[in-house]
Amino acid sequence: MSKIELLTPQNSTLLIIDHQPQMAFGVVSIDRQTLKNNVVALLKSAKVFKVPTILTSVETESFSGYMWPEILEVFPDNDVLERTSMNSWDDQKVRDAVAATGRKKLILSGLWTEVCINMCAFSAMADDYELYVVEDACGGTSEMAHRASMDRMIQAGVVPVTWQQVLLEWQRDWARKETYDTTLAVVKEHSGAYGMGVDYAYTMVHKAPQRGKPTNKILR
């Protein structure tokens, strides 16, 4: 495997770590509503491309709370692998789930960047995985904590990415019609200005019906 090899639906695994209420309370490095939007968008992207997605949580009932319901709604059939260790890679269930995919490009999203993401990334790299951290789908307890931990991981060879970068890298070619509409559905719902631009092009340029089929009248 090579870090210059593009991410594809066939070579990637997504590991979602500790997106739980108590962990989110401590996030300062990114607006928490933006964080949730980005995480859900990343999960929907993985679902579009059928990328193996592993969910893991820490100390759910004793401290952290249940994984965000928006995550579970995207993958209702995925079990959540519960842990006690802050380092997901310490947990045999997590390692086994990742190994079972047979893939070496491991994409991480989770809380907090400086603890659970750092530890898992370094430990997985030691087991010969290539690590990609979705920076805008992670959060730290301060801007400095997030930045320092990202810098530390990058220096060690982790590749920083964003959720939209991952989505569009998986799509890669707009001629791939089997995922064209579902990819753009994620964009329209979660990509802000880009999504608004897609809606505009669809309705104003291509004269497609409005998304959501609104019944509102325009009074002139």
N, C-alpha and C positions, 0 to 999 in steps of 0.2 A: 504494500500500500504506500501511497505517496501523498503528502499534504498538498501537492499541486494538482492531484487528481480531483476532479469535481465531485461534489456530493451527488449521489444519485439515490433513487428510491431502493435500489438493489444493494447498495453498500453501506447504508446508514442504519443506526439504531438511536432512538431518542430515549433518554433517561430523565424523568421529571422528579426532582428531589425537594420534598418538604415545602411545597406551596400550601402552607397551612396558616390559619389566622394568627396565632401567637407569633409565628415567625415574621409574618407580614407587618405586624404592629411595630417591629423594630426597624423596618426599612426606611432609610432616609435618602439613599443615593438616587432614587427614581420615584416619581409620583406613583403612588400605589394603584390608582385606577389605570394609569398607563401601563404599569407592570401587568396587571390582570388582563388587559386587552391584548398585550403582546404574548403572554403565555397561552391564552385561549387561541389566539391566531396561530401560534406555533403548533398547538395540538391539532387544530382543524387541518392545518397543512399536512401533518403526518398522517391524518386519517384519509385525506384525499389521495395520498400516494401509497397508502397501505404500508407505511414504514413501521416496523416493530416499535411499540411504545411501552415503556416500563414505568410504572408509578411506584414511588416509595415515600413513606412518611416516617416521622420519628416521634415517639412518645405521644401518640395521638390523644389518648384519654387522660394522661397524667399531666400534660403540659400544653401541647401544640394545637390541639383541636383537629377536626376532620379536614382532610384535603378540600380545597375550594370546590363547591358544588358545580361550578362552571366547568371544571376539569373533568369531574366524574360524568357529567352530562355528555361530554364528547366521546368518552370511552367507558360506557356503562358496563361493559363486560370484562374490563380489565381489573384483576385483583390489585389491591394496594399492598405492597410488601412493607410490613411494619418492622421498624428497627429500634434499637436502643443506642447504637453508636452514631455519633455525629458524622462519621465517615461511612458513607453507603457501601464502599468497597470492602469494609470489614464484615459485611453481612453476606453469608454464603448464599442466601436466597437471591440477592441482587446479582452477585457474580454469576450464579448459575443461569439466571434469566438472560443476562447479557450474552453469556457464552452460547446459550441455546440458539441465538439468532445466527451465529456463524459469521458475524460481521465485525470488522475491526475499526470502523469509523464510528466513534461514540460521541453523540451530541448531548450536551448537558444544559439543563435549565433548572434553577432552584434558588433556595434561600438558605443561608446567606452566602454571598459570593466568597467572603473571606474565611468561611468555616467549611460548610458542607460541600461547596463546589470545589474549593481549593484541595481539600483532602481527597475527595473522590478522583479528581483529575490526576493528581500526582500518583495515587495508588494504581489507577487504571493504566496510566502510562508505564508504570513499572512492570505491568503485565502485557506490555506490547500493544496497547490500544492507541489509536490516534484520537486525540481529544479536540473537540470543537465546543466552545462555550458560547451560548447565545447571550451576548452581553445585555441586550435590552429585554431579556426575559429572566434576568437575575437581579438581585438587589442586595446592598450591604447596609450596615448599621451607620455608616457615614459615607460621604463622597470619597474621603481619603481611604477608608477601609476598602471600599469597592475598587477604587483605582489602583491601590497598592497591590491588592490580590490579583487583579487582572494583569498588571505589569509583571508580577512574579510568575504567573502561569505562562504568559507570552514568552518571557525569557527562557522558560523551561521547554517551550515548544508547543504549547497549546495554541490553537487557532481561534481567534475571536471572530464571531459572526453575529448577524442580527436575524430576527425571525423572518423578515421579508427576503433577506438574502438567501436563507435556506429554502424558503418556498419557491422562489424563482429559479434557484439552482436546480431544484428537483424538477421543475417544469421544463426549463432550459430552452425548449423549442415550441413556439406557438402552433406549429403544425401537429403537435400531439393533442389531437382533438378529444381524446378520451378523458383528459383532465383539464381541458381548456376552460370550460364553463365553471367547474368547481374551484379551480384556482382563482379565477376572477371573482367568484362569489366571496371567497375569503378576503381578497383585496378590497372589494366594495364595502364589506362590513367592517374591516379592521385597519385599513391602510390610510386613513385620514385623507390628505389632499390627493394622493394617488387614486384612492377609491372614488373620491368625488369626481376626479377627471374621467375615470372609466364610465361612471354613471352619465356624465355629460356627453361623452362621445357616443355612447349607446343611444341615448334619447335624442340628442340634437343633431348629430351627424348621420347616424345610421337609422334614425327614426324608429328605434325599438320602443316598446311600451315601458312606462316607468316601473322601476323595481317596487315590489310590494303591491302593485295594482291599486293605488290610492283612488278613493271615490270623491276626493275634494274637487270642487269646481273652481275654475279661475274666472272671477267676475270682472268684466270689463265695462 
